[in-house]
Amino acid sequence: MKKSVLIILGLAGLLAGCQTMTPEQRRAADEQTCRSYGFKQKSDAFSNCLLQLDLDRRADRRAWQNRPDFYDMPMVIYQPVYRPVPSTG
């Protein structure tokens, strides 16, 4: 009983970590980041900071999509050939 409860709680914890941010949450996080850099809201510098964060995020996404996948490398499949060893005697 306890083992199954722990497994269920572990799976629930893993799935809870897989949620994505909504656009509103992402915007709020970006605004907080720019404020932490010292930019004042409703200024050109603040707008440029938000723009730069968005462009960086898009560049990261493009780089991730264009990377050569490790699993797409060519696979060499071979079958070893066994030869009987001649007996001496």
Secondary structure, 3 states (H helix, E strand, C coil): CHHHHHHHHHHHHHHHCCCCCCHHHHHHHHHHHHHHCCCCCCCHHHHHHHHHHHHHHHHHHHHHHHCCCHHHCCCCCCCCCCCCCCCCC
